[in-house]
Amino acid sequence: MKLTGAQALIKSLEMEGVDVMFGLPGGCILPAYDPLLDSTIRHILVRHEQGAGHMAEGYAHVTGRPGVAMVTSGPAATNLVTPLADAYMDSIPMVAITGQVGRPMIGTDGFQEVDTVGITRPITKHNELIMDPQEIPQLVREAFHIATTGRPGPVLLDLPKDVLTSEMDWYWPDSVDLPGYHPTLKGHPRMIKEAARLITESRRPVLYVGGGILKARAAEALRALADLTGIPVVTTLMARGAFPDSHPLCLGMPGMHGNFTAVTAMQHADLLIALGTRFDDRVTGRVGTFAPDAQIIHVDVDPAELGKIRRPDVPIVGDCKSVIEDLVAAVQAAGTQADRHEWMARLRQWQEQYPLTYEEPEDGGPLKPQYVIEALRDACPPDTILASGVGQHQMWASQYWKFDHPYTWVNSGGLGTMGFAVPAAIGAKVGRPDKLVWAVDGDGCFQMTAQELVTASSERIPVKIAILNNAYLGMVRQWQEMFYDERYSEVYLS
């Protein structure tokens, strides 16, 4: 069967089970938009290409399936750079499709030509300039495989216009063969046995849980490990919801904007069991003074993360869900655990002595943002999906919302992308139309991608948005207050 490259592209996406994509047409990608008219795939027309990328991320956050964004060449591709970098930092599965000038024009500085592959190479898990229409099905299948296996991430396919208009013989590959790409999923038995020994012997252990738990769909396995061992759990910004806030072993969020008990527990721990986390600087501060007495068990599917920041005593490369399930069995086989009553008593004392708190507003005074978050939280179902932008409102949302369900917190962690909330919430609602979706945003963030409200309206995507409006770039102002002697330079959004 003869198809154009554009038809092969859309048919390949259908074969991968894509039900929705986010994008904006333009000259070089236009051939791919024609077969969309006859496709089962729903296309969400955005108002800015950055919005397409963040919507794809929001969709992936809540479904676990790769989000798909399709835009044209040149400035459209460069507008996609921010969400690609965001997805790369936060390990979000995503497939980006960009148009490119025709093959004879590549390298001539043609209209709307940029070296998309070169620009995005450092911020994608893999990217490819497709120069032969016959390769489209194989490379699409490989793109989805790479994006969703091992450590998830964004993959970009760049398609010249004449590749999309040329004909090919349709086929669908039976398998994917990528020499050199073989992610390790099973943890080494000897390392798991050694980790179980450290766990049973430790008197002040802490489970240090990162976003990799959610990427591995390992929330249930994590809870089984915590219940078995009685070890308290801290959940990083990217892991909120991976372990229920209502669970008696949950200590909340650690790090720069964490609570006292979570931060202090890590500093006094004799063992950190780091699961799907990368010892980010927002958590560790100065690495040399972070958890100085703790031995480290570090589990991650990406071997490059082991020893990158902190040298582990027991490194385990593998999928978090698989490794945790093996750890549960190994701990059960190891027998009696050390007495931790004194440790748990200290943690309870810190929780009672240093809770998260704020001054109640005076009658008729301005609302406290923390109060607003709590009021929203109490008015919503417990499985509400919450998206946030980046800044003070993000931290208040993480601190004061109660996350008892996994895959309900959608935020930009590693890159810290202002403008993330509104499009990400739209993507999350598309992915989970059965859930209530709120976006909590700041006035600074909101004004960066507010045009996507038009997308939500025209596409009938009912998201709710709360703007915490203090007329400032609040987090930047806070830093100027603390570190620049209250010299407030260019932070007032008058």
MOHU-V136742 format. One record per residue. RES is the residue in one letter. SS is DSSP state (A for helix, B for strand, O for the rest). PHI is phi in whole degrees, -180 to 180 (999 if undefined). OMEGA is omega as a letter, one per 40 degrees, with the letter a starting at -180 (none if undefined). Layout:
RES SS PHI OMEGA
RES SS PHI OMEGA
This chain:
M O 999 i
K B -86 i
L B -134 i
T B -74 i
G A -58 i
A A -64 i
Q A -64 i
A A -65 i
L A -62 a
I A -66 i
K A -64 i
S A -65 i
L A -63 i
E A -63 i
M A -64 i
E O -83 i
G O 82 i
V O -69 i
D O -108 a
V B -151 i
M B -143 a
F B -120 a
G B -175 a
L O -151 a
P O -77 i
G O -165 a
G O -49 a
C O -75 i
I O -94 a
L A -55 i
P A -58 a
A A -76 a
Y A -83 i
D A -67 i
P A -68 i
L A -62 i
L A -61 a
D A -105 a
S O -97 i
T O -79 a
I O -76 i
R B -82 i
H B -108 i
I B -100 a
L B -83 a
V O -89 i
R O -105 i
H O -158 a
E A -62 i
Q A -59 i
G A -61 i
A A -61 a
G A -65 a
H A -68 i
M A -64 i
A A -61 i
E A -65 i
G A -59 i
Y A -59 a
A A -68 i
H A -52 a
V A -94 a
T A -105 a
G O 81 i
R O -92 a
P O -67 i
G B -80 a
V B -122 i
A B -126 a
M B -133 a
V B -140 a
T O -90 a
S O -86 i
G O 59 a
P A -64 i
A A -66 i
A A -65 a
T A -71 i
N A -66 i
L O -85 a
V A -60 a
T A -61 i
P A -64 i
L A -63 i
A A -64 i
D A -62 i
A A -65 i
Y A -66 a
M A -66 a
D O -101 i
S O 57 a
I O -101 i
P O -69 a
M B -156 i
V B -120 i
A B -107 i
I B -119 a
T B -123 i
G B -79 i
Q B -144 i
V O -62 a
G O -56 a
R A -54 i
P A -67 a
M A -90 a
I O -63 a
G O 90 a
T O -104 a
D O 60 i
G O -67 a
F O -59 a
Q O 57 i
E O -103 i
V O -137 i
D O -81 a
T A -61 i
V A -62 i
G A -66 a
I A -65 a
T A -95 a
R A -57 a
P A -74 a
I A -121 i
T O -130 i
K O -69 i
H B -162 i
N B -145 a
E B -152 i
L B -95 a
I B -88 a
M O -103 a
D O -135 a
P A -59 a
Q A -66 a
E A -88 a
I A -59 a
P A -59 a
Q A -63 a
L A -74 i
V A -66 i
R A -62 i
E A -65 a
A A -61 i
F A -68 i
H A -64 a
I A -67 a
A A -64 a
T A -110 a
T O -109 a
G O 59 i
R O -81 a
P O -62 i
G O -180 a
P B -84 i
V B -126 a
L B -119 i
L B -116 a
D B -107 a
L B -121 i
P B -61 a
K A -61 a
D A -75 i
V A -69 i
L A -71 a
T A -92 i
S O -76 a
E B -92 i
M B -145 i
D B -94 a
W O -65 i
Y O -156 i
W O -128 a
P O -66 i
D O -74 a
S O -152 i
V O -118 i
D O -123 a
L O -121 i
P O -56 i
G O 92 i
Y O -109 a
H O -140 a
P O -58 i
T O -82 a
L O -106 a
K O -93 i
G O -72 a
H O -69 a
P A -56 a
R A -67 i
M A -67 i
I A -66 i
K A -63 i
E A -67 i
A A -62 i
A A -62 i
R A -63 i
L A -62 a
I A -63 a
T A -69 a
E A -90 a
S O -73 i
R O -106 a
R O -134 a
P B -83 i
V B -139 i
L B -85 a
Y B -102 a
V B -108 i
G O -115 a
G O -63 i
G A -61 i
I A -62 a
L A -71 i
K A -63 a
A O -87 a
R O 53 a
A O -111 a
A A -61 a
E A -67 i
A A -65 i
L A -61 a
R A -63 i
A A -62 i
L A -66 i
A A -64 a
D A -64 a
L A -67 a
T A -94 a
G O 70 a
I O -88 i
P B -68 a
V B -124 i
V B -110 a
T B -117 a
T O -66 i
L A -53 a
M A -80 a
A A -110 a
R O -58 a
G O 96 i
A O -66 i
F O -136 a
P O -62 i
D O -62 a
S O -80 a
H O -71 a
P O -61 i
L O -90 a
C B -80 i
L B -102 i
G B 93 a
M O -92 i
P O -92 i
G O 94 a
M O -54 a
H O -117 a
G O -85 i
N O -91 a
F A -58 a
T A -65 a
A A -63 a
V A -66 a
T A -71 i
A A -60 i
M A -67 a
Q A -68 a
H A -101 a
A O -68 i
D O -100 i
L B -152 i
L B -108 i
I B -101 a
A B -89 a
L B -118 i
G O 62 a
T O -133 a
R O -123 i
F O 54 a
D O -63 a
D A -65 i
R A -68 i
V A -95 a
T A -85 a
G O 63 i
R O -70 a
V A -60 a
G A -64 a
T A -110 a
F O -87 i
A O 43 a
P O -65 a
D O -102 a
A O -94 i
Q B -77 a
I B -123 i
I B -105 a
H B -121 i
V B -112 i
D B -158 i
V O -75 a
D O -99 a
P A -62 a
A A -66 a
E A -81 a
L O -78 a
G O 88 a
K O -66 a
I O -111 a
R O -131 a
R O -72 i
P O -82 i
D O -77 i
V B -131 i
P B -86 i
I B -131 i
V B -90 i
G O 167 i
D O -67 a
C A -58 a
K A -62 a
S A -63 a
V A -66 a
I A -63 i
E A -61 i
D A -69 i
L A -64 i
V A -58 i
A A -64 a
A A -68 i
V A -67 i
Q A -61 i
A A -71 a
A A -73 i
G O 93 a
T O -63 i
Q O -103 a
A O -63 i
D O -74 a
R O -120 a
H A -62 a
E A -65 i
W A -63 a
M A -67 i
A A -65 i
R A -64 i
L A -63 i
R A -63 i
Q A -63 i
W A -64 a
Q A -62 i
E A -73 a
Q A -81 a
Y O -129 i
P O -75 i
L O -65 a
T O -149 i
Y O -154 i
E O -76 i
E O -65 i
P O -69 i
E O -71 i
D O -57 i
G O 83 i
G O -83 a
P O -67 i
L O -69 i
K O -79 i
P A -61 i
Q A -62 i
Y A -63 i
V A -61 i
I A -60 a
E A -64 i
A A -64 i
L A -62 a
R A -57 a
D A -70 a
A A -91 a
C O -112 i
P O -60 a
P O -65 i
D O -100 i
T O -60 i
I B -88 a
L B -117 i
A B -108 i
S B -137 i
G O -83 a
V O -129 i
G O 140 a
Q A -60 a
H A -61 i
Q A -63 a
M A -71 i
W A -63 i
A A -63 i
S A -65 a
Q A -78 a
Y A -105 i
W O -78 i
K O -106 a
F O -102 i
D O -110 i
H O -130 i
P O -71 i
Y O 65 i
T O -116 a
W B -119 a
V B -121 a
N O -153 i
S O -99 a
G O -96 a
G O -66 a
L O -87 a
G O 63 a
T O -92 i
M O -64 a
G O 90 a
F A -74 a
A A -63 a
V A -63 i
P A -65 i
A A -65 i
A A -64 i
I A -62 i
G A -62 i
A A -65 i
K A -67 i
V A -64 a
G A -72 i
R O -128 a
P O -65 i
D O -81 a
K O -104 i
L O -75 a
V B -121 i
W B -112 i
A B -112 i
V B -102 a
D B -132 i
G B -96 a
D A -66 i
G A -68 i
C A -62 a
F A -58 a
Q A -73 i
M A -83 a
T A -135 a
A O -61 a
Q O -63 a
E A -74 i
L A -59 i
V A -64 i
T A -60 a
A A -60 a
S A -70 a
S A -69 a
E O -94 i
R O 58 i
I O -111 a
P O -83 i
V O -101 i
K B -112 a
I B -130 i
A B -114 i
I B -104 i
L B -86 a
N O -101 i
N O -114 i
A O 63 i
Y B -135 i
L O -78 a
G A -62 a
M A -68 i
V A -65 i
R A -60 i
Q A -62 i
W A -68 i
Q A -66 i
E A -64 a
M A -84 a
F A -117 a
Y O -127 i
D O 53 i
E O 59 i
R O -89 a
Y O -89 a
S O -102 i
E O 56 i
V O -121 a
Y B -88 a
L O -91 a
S O -68 none
